[in-house]
Amino acid sequence: DLETVQTAEELAAHVGAYLASRLERRPGAVDRVAADPDRTEADTRILEAYNRIVLPGDTEAAATARPFLEPARRLWATEETPRLDPAVVEAAFPQRIVPTSAGHLETFAKCPYRHFARSLLRLEPRPRGEVTPLENGRLAHRALEILHRRGAPPKDRAAIDALLRRIIEEIETEEEFRAYAFDPSGAFRLRSARRQLLHHLEIEAQRLEAAAFRPELFEQEFGTAKVPPLQIPLIGGGVALVRGRIDRIDLLRSGGAVEALVLDYKSNDLKNRSDLGNPVAVEQGFDLQIAVYLLVAEEVLGYRPYGGFYVPVLPRPVSSLGSNRRNPLDIRMRGIVPRDRKEEALGSLPLLRGVRGALPPDRDAVERLLVTLRGRIGRLAEEILAGRIDVSPAGGKSRFPCDHCEFAAVCRFDRRRDPIRRTPFEGLVGGRDDEFSGKKEATDPDSIH
């Protein structure tokens, strides 16, 4: 992305690497050389012209052109299925223990190379000198955690606004949120985030009034010294240890059983996110987060899994108000709950998107979906242990992983030319899902923490 270039050297490296990749990565290049030698010669002339621009014009400098391009060629060109050396895998995952999270698993499922860059190389985008959507999301999480710990939000809009203002005043002085006071644009984003949270809380107050579930756990961590991780034994030996944090868990106590409804906060409005909260997307591997949290609720925390929601806590402005007076901004969630009992989480309010024929019919169907997911996690962990790091994105037209990838500058994937997987599990090798689905304990509990 040339918009991120900050120096002439970076610009030269970007352009040179792209030109080098035209020679190295063109499908069937060898065959086309014979069929169209003029085109190959044209590419060569482009490279020569480039070298004259970035290098002095003497003969000795011209001789260094190829060495100059070698690092770029190695960076941009990719093999069909590159894998890490087994010794590197062993160093990264000793005893075949794969520490991971729902987000990391989703990243690997959608593109192994992105997972490699983010989780193994731990590359980070260049910091931006402004308040970003990430800070807005953290602000929303913190404010909602404080608010719900103090009780359900009041139903009156003025009371919600007053409470939210007091909470924002408390947390804006915390070190993590000092950026909001840096310049006028940060102050504007803070006011905007407060208004968006107010809209969310108005709808959430209505839902909680009609729902049987009550908020009880906030920012619930798992995979810590106090709370163990979700453990998925692998057929080749070893175990996947899934760690993370659940934004909120609402509980329903009925007799001796306690059922869990997990909530994950999202900053966008979810209108165009049909890949979230959809059982088909869970089975295919595009959406793992809510289902992983339900497995944690069941196997780690000891609750019966009921369902889960993705909740838009910072809804976007709308061009016109809807006809529903109780929800004129059309703020709605996506999620997975049993169709025959959805009123226990929603009351009679139409707050769930994409429910037409998509919800599991009953709690047993939710359980079957979680068993399938457990097997999928095992398959992904086995592929990570196999050292798979290929540039192999999976996705459709509406939600393609490359569209928002922070590592596009070190990948140079071209969807017009390079292969695309239709689903995350297309082309994966290893065991079947059902080989991983049994609820087993890790054989070496001392290694878990």
N, C-alpha and C positions, 0 to 999 in steps of 0.2 A: 504494500500500500504506500504509494509515493507521498501521500499526505503526512506520513509519520517520519519522513526523512528530515534530518536536521543538519546534516553536513554534506559537503560536496563529495567526501569519500563514501558516505553511505549511498548517495545517489549513483556514484560510479559503480559500486558493488552491486546494487540492485539491477541496473541496466545491463552490466556485463554478465551477471549470472543468468539473467533472462535470455540474453542472446546465446550464451553458451548452451543453455538448456534446449534451444531450438535445434541445435545440431545433435545433442546427445539423446533427447527423449522423444523425438518424433517417431510415432509408430511406423514400423516398416521402412525406416530411413534407408537401410541398405538397399532395399528393392527400388526405392524411388530414386536413388542416386543414378542407377542405370537408366531408369525410365525418364527422369527429368534432371539431367546433370546441370542445366542452367539454374534451376532453383537452388540446388546445393551450392553452386558457385556464388549465387547472390547472397546466401547466408554467410559464406566465407568473406565476401567483400564487406558485408556489414560489420563483421567482427574486426576486419582489418581497419576499417574506418574508425571504429570505436577505439581501437588501440592507439591510433594516431592522435585521437582527441585526449585520452587520459594519460598517454606516455609521451616523453620527448621524441622528436622525430628522427634521432640518429639511429644508426644501424644496431648499435649495442642495446639500446632500449627496446627496439622492435623485437630483438631476440628474446626479451623477457616477457613478451606478451602472453605466450602460452603458460608459463609458470604463474603469471598473474591470474589467469582464468582458472587454473586448476582448483584452488580452494572453492571458488564459486561453483564449479562443475560438481564437485563432491557434495556441496551443500544442497544444490537444487535437484540434481538427478536422483532418482530413487529406483530401487530394485522392485521386482514384482511382489515378493514376500520377504522382506528383510527381517531377520531375527537377531536378537542379542546373542552374544556368545554365552554358552552355558555357564562359564565361570563368572560372567557379569551377573547373570540371573541368580546364581548361588550367593554372590556377594550382596545383591539387593534383597533377596528373600531367603535368608538362611533357614534350614530345616523346612523349606517349602511352606513357610508361614507368610501369608499375603495380608498385610494390614491394608485396609481399604475403607471406602465409604460409599454410600449410595451415589453421590455425585461422581466419584472417581469411576465407579462401575459403569454409570451411564456414559461417561466420557469415553471409556475404552470401547464400549459397545458401538458407539457411533463413529469412532475413529481411533484405532490403536496408536497412531502416531501422535495425536493430540494428547492422549494419556501419557505417552512416553515423555513428551516435552514438558508437560505440566507436573506429573507426579514423580518421574524418575530423574529427569534433568532439572526439574524445579525452576524452569525458566519463568520469568515474570515480565509482563509488559512494562514499558517505560512509564514511570509515574507521571500523572497529570496534575498540574498546579491548579486544580479546581475541585469543587465538590462534585462527585460523580454519583450515578445511580446506586453504586455500591454503598456509599455513605448514607444515602437516603434510606436504603433497605435496612442498614444497621440501626439507624435512628428509629425507624418504625418498629423493629423488633424490640428495642429497648423500651420504648414508650408503651407498647402493648403489654410487655411483660410486667412493668410496674402497675399499669392500670388494672389488669386482670388479677394480679395478686391482691389488690385492694377490694376486689369484688366485681360483680358484673357491671357493665357500663349502664348508667342511668338511661331512661327512655327519653327524657326531655333533651332536645337539641342544645338549649342554652346550658344545661347542666353538664352535658358531655363536653361542650366547648370549654367551659370554665375549668373542668377537671384536666382536660388535655393541655390547656395553656400552663397550668401549674406544673404538670409533669415535664413538659418541654423545657420550662424554665429551670427545673431541677437538673436535667441531664445535659443541657447545652453547654454547661461549664465543665463537663467531664472531658478529660484529655482527648478521648477518641473523637469528640464532636467539636473540637475547637475550630476546625476549618470553616464552620458556618459563620463565625464571627470575623473571618479574615477580610472579606470585602463585601460590598453591597449585593453582589450576585449570590453569595452564600446566604446572606440574610433573607433574600427573596426565596431561595430554595427551602429554607427552613419554614417560612410562612406557608409556602405552597404545600410542603409535606404535612404540615399541621392541618390544613384544610382538607387534604386528601384523606388523612386518618379520620377526620371528623365524619366524612361521608361514609367511610367503611364502618365506623362504630355505630352510626345511626341504624344501618341495616343489621349489624351484628346484635345490637340490643333487641331488635325485633325477633331475630332468629332464636336467641337464647331464651326469650320469654315464652316461645312456643315449643322449644325443644326439651326433651327429657334429660339430655346430657348436660353436665356442668363442668366448666373449666377447673382443673385441679393441678396439672403439672405444666410447668413453663420452662422453656429452654432445657429440656430434659436430655442430659448427656448420657451416652452409653459408650463402653469401651474405655473406661477410666479405672482408677484404682478402686473406686467405690462401686461402680456398675460395670459388669463384664460386657464384652462385645457380643454381637451376634456371631455364632460360630457355624461355619459350613464346612464339614469335612470333605476332602477331595479324594477322588477315586485313585489317584496316583500317589496318595500319601500327602500329609500336610493338611493345612486348614486355612480357609479364608476367615479373617477376623474383621468384621464390619463395624466401624466406629462412626460416631457422628453425634448430632444433636437434633432433637425434635422440637419444633417451635412451641407446640402446645398439644396437650392431650386432655380431652374432655372425657369424663367417666360417667357411666350409668350403673348404679348399684341396684341390683334386683335380686333379693334373696341372698344366697351365698356367692353369686357370680358377680363379677365386675367387668363390664364391657368397655372397650376403649375406642374412641373416635379421635384419630390423629389429624392435626391441622398443620399445614405448611404454608407460611406466608410468602406471597409473591408480590413483586413491585408492579407488574403490568396488569392490564385489565382482563387478560385470558380470553378475549373474544376470538382471537385467531389462533389459539393454542389447542386445537383438537387433538394434539398428541399427548395432552395431559389428562389424567383422570379418566382414561379410557381403557377398559379391560383388554381390548385388542392391542393397544399400544404397550400395555404391560407384558402381555404374552410375547410380543415381537421384540421387546427389549428397548423400545424408545423411551418408556416411562417406568422408572424403577423406584423412585423416591418414596411415594406414599406406601407402596406395597412392602418395601424394605422396613419402613417404620412400623407397619402392622406386624411384621414378623418379629421385630424387636419388642413390641408391646406384648406379644404372646409368649415368646421364648425367653426373653430376658426379664421383662417386668412382671410377667405372670397374669396378664389380663386376657380376656377373650377378645379377639379382633372383630370389631363391628364394621369399620370403614374409615375413610379418610377424605379430606378436602384440601384442594389448593385454594387459598383465600387471597383475593386481590386487595391488599391493605392500602395501596396507593393508587386508587383508580384514576384513570385519565379523565380530563374534561370531555364533555360531549357537545356536539353541535346543536342538539335539540333534546328536550326532555321527553321521556317516554310516557305512555298513557297510564302506567301503573303508579297511582298516587303514593303508595307506600314505598316504591322503589323507582323514582322518576329518572335516576341516573343509570338504571339497568345494571347495577352492580351484582354480579352473580359469580358463583364459584364453579369449579369443576371437581369431580371426585368420584369415588367408588363407595357406594353404600348399598345394602340389600334393598331391592325394589319393594319387597313386601313390608319393609319396616322403615322406609325413608322418612316418614313423618316424625319418628322419634328424634331425628337430627334436624329436621327442617320445619316441623309443624306443617301447616298447609301453604307455606310461602313458596313461590316458584323461584328459588334462588340458585338452582343448579343448572348449568349449561350442558347441552349435549346429552340429555337423559333419555331421549326417545329411542327405546330399544337397546340402549347401551349398558344400563345398570345390570349387575348380576341379579338373578331373580330372588335369591335368598342367601342366608348366611353360609350355607354349605357351599354355594358357588364361590363366595369370597374365599373360603378356606381352600377350595381346589385351585383357585388362582394363585394363592400364596404358595402352595406346594409346587406349582409350575415355576414360579419365580425362584424358589429355593434352588431348584435344579439349574435354572439359567445362571444364577450367581456362581454356582460351581463350575459351569462351563467357561464363564468369563475368567474366573480365577485360574483355571487350567491353561487358558490361552496366554494369560499374563506370565505364568511360569514357563510357558514355551518360548518366551522372549519375543513375542510378536510385536512389531513396532511399525508395520507398514502404513503408508498413507492410503487408507481404505475407508472413505466416508460412507455412511449409510443414512439414507433419508429421502424424503420426497421433495416436491417442488415448494411446498409451503414452509417446511422447516428443515433447512439443509444445514448441517453442522459447520460447513465452511463459511456460511454467511456472517457468523459472529465469532470466528476463531481468532484468538489472539496470537496464533503462531503461523498465520498465513505467510508471513514474510520469510519463514525458513522452511516452507513446504512447496509452494508453487504448484499446487494442484489445479488442474484445469478441467472443469466438469464437461466441457465440450469435447474433450479428448480422452480423459482418463476414466477407467471403469468405476462404477458406483454400485454399491450393494443396496438392494431394495429393502432389506431388513438387517438389523445388527447381527443376526445369527446366520445369515447367508454366508457360506464359505468357511465357517468355523469348523474345526476338527475337534476330536476328543470324544468324550463319552456322551451318552444320551442324557436328557434332562432327568429321567427317572432314576438314573444311577446316583444322582446327588440328592434326591429328595427326602431320604430318610432322616429323621431327627436324631442325630448322633452327637455325642459329646466329643470334644477334642481329646486325643489320647495323652497329651502332655500339657496339663493345665498350668504348670509352672511357667511355661513359655508364653502364655497368653498376654500377660501384662508387660 
